[in-house]
């Protein structure tokens, strides 16, 4: 699955420029609203030395953010893409985190059952050919008091989706490449409805505690326990 997963992600994101976008946009994607949601739903269940896991950690910036907030935490990240791994390796070393270079489709981490306090899965599920194995592994890893935070795109009408982009694919000057890119991303980002995502998480044995829609329903944040 690894080669296919790498090809799939490269086709969606195009390589190095996506790494740079993830670095530039991190503070916006994980800003005050995110940390307020984390403080309300995740932080209260964390002990003094929590174990935290970022599934699909990209360049690894969440590892740094966690280390700043939890100096004694045990940190883990999972990433596959070569263009993310150089930065992720550097940040894993900087933050004394363990970076697992493995495919989320075949995820089987060398960690004991019920050993992780919080798992983040941010904008990952829609990228996978199937997220069931990853979600089952998350359930295995979570402590009885642990929490999984899922953040992902969910389905909206095409009209709403296209209005969120700066470039209008219906502009007479829009290139065929731009038009194709917008519609390709619509199919990628609108893969699951809100109910689909909720159902997937529950069918993998997790119990959803709370959920929040964002960006006029284009994103769903949900918190689940094992």
N, C-alpha and C positions, 0 to 999 in steps of 0.2 A: 504493500500500500504506500510505502514512503515515497517512491519515485512518482507515483501517480498524484499523491497529495502535493508534492512540491510543484509539479507541472500545473496542477489545478490552481494553486495559489499564485504562481507566477503569471498565469494567464489572466487572473482577476486583477492583479495589482501591478504587474510589470517590473518588479524588481527593486533596485536601489532607491528610486524616487519614493516608493511607498515607505521604506525605512525612514527617509528624511521627513516625510509627512507625519509619520507617527511620532517622531521626536519633536517636531515643531508644534504639533497639536496636543501634546500630552497634557499640558496644564489646563487647556480648555476642556478637554474630554474628562479629565479628573480634577475638576475645580471644586469650588465651594459646595455646589449642590451634591456632588458625589460624596465628599467627605462628611457632609451633614447626614446623608443617607447611611453611610458607613457608621458614623457615630451613634445613630439611632438603632440600627439593626444588627451590626456586627460587633462593634467595640464592646458592648456590655457583656458579651459571652467570652471575651478573651481574658486569659489569666496573665500573670506577670511575664511568662516566657512562652508566648504563643507560637505555634507552628502555622505558617502561612504559605499558601501555594497559589501561584499564578499560572493558569492553564492558557497557553498561547501568549507568552509574555512579551513577544516581539523583541524590541531592543532592550527590554529589561528595566525600564524606568520605574515601574511600580516597585521593584525590589529596592531601589534607592528611597522611594517615598515611604515604604514600609519601614526601612531601617531607621529613617529619621524619626519616625513616630514610635517605633518599638525597638529600642537599642539592643535588647537581649533576645529578640525573636529568632526562631529558626526559620529560614526562608528558603523556598524552593520555587523554581520557575521551569516551565516546559516550553521549548521552542524547536522548530524544525528548519525554518528557512535560512539558507546560507547568508543572505543579505541582512538578516537580523542578528545572526549569531556573533559576529565580530563585536558589536556593541554590547550584546547581551553577556558575552563572556567577560568583557571588561567590567561591566557593572556587577556581575556575579562575584568576581574577584574583589572588587571594591567594597561590596556589601557583605562579604563572607556568606554568600548564598550558594546553594547547590543548583546548578543548571543541568536539567535533563534534556539532552538533545535527542528527542524521540518524537514519533508520529502520534498525534492525539487519536488517530483512528485505531491504533493498536496499543493504547496506553496501558501499561502495567508497571507502575513505579515501584522501586525497591524500598518501599516504606511499609511499616506494619499496618494492619487493620486498625481503624479508629485512632489514628495518630495525628490527625490534622485538625486544627481549630477553625480555620477559615480558608475557603477556596474561592478564588475569583476566576470567572469565565467571561471575559469582556469581548464582545463582538467576535465570537469564535464559532458558535453553533451553526450559523448560516453558511459558514465556509466549508463545513465538513460534508462528505458524502453521506455519512451517518454519524450522529452524535451519541448513539445509545451506549456503545462501549465506554466512551469517555465519562458519561454521566453515571454509569454503573461503577466505574472506578472511583469517581468522586464520592459516591455513597459509601463504598468500602473504606475509603480513607478518612471520612469525617468521624470525629468523636461524637458521642451521643449528644453533647452540648454544642457541636460544631454547626457552622452555617456555610452554605454555598450561595454566592452572589452571582447571578447570571444577568448580563446586560447584552441586549442584542436588538437588531433590526426586526421589525415585524411588518406584516403586509398592510399596505394602504393602497387606495386607488391610484392608477397611473397618473391622473391629473395632479393629485396632491404630491406624488413623488417628484414629478418633473418640475413643479413649481419651486421646490426647495433648492434647485441648482441655479447657479448664476447664468449659465449658458442655456439658451432656449434652442432645443433641437429642431423646432419648427421655424426658426429664423431662416430666411432664404439663403443667408450667407453661411449657415452651419454646414460643416463638412460631413460627408458620409461617415467618417471615423467618429466624429462627435456624436452623431445620431445613434450609431451602433453602440458606442460606449454607454450612453445613457440608458438605452433599452436593455443592454446586457446587465448593467448594474441594477436595473429595476428587477429583473428576474432573480438576480443573486440576493438582493437585499429584501425582497418580498417573498422569500421562499416559504416562510411560516407565518401563519396568523398568530395573533395573541393567544388564542385558545390552543393552537397547535403547540406552541412553545410550552405553555403551561402543562398540556397533556403529556408531552415528551418527558418533561422533568418528573411528573408524578408517576408515569408508567415505569420509570427507572428506579422506583422505590423511594423517592424523596417526597417529603411533605412540604408544600409551599406555605410559608407563614405570612408573607406580605408581597405586594406587587405595586409597581408605580409606572404609569405611562408617561412618556416624555415626547417632546417635539410633535405635538398634535397627534400622538398615537403611533409615530414612526418607530419609536423605541420602547422596549419594555425592560424594566429592572425588576427582578424578583429575587426573593430570599427564600431558601429552602433548607430543611434539616433532614438528617438521615432517619 
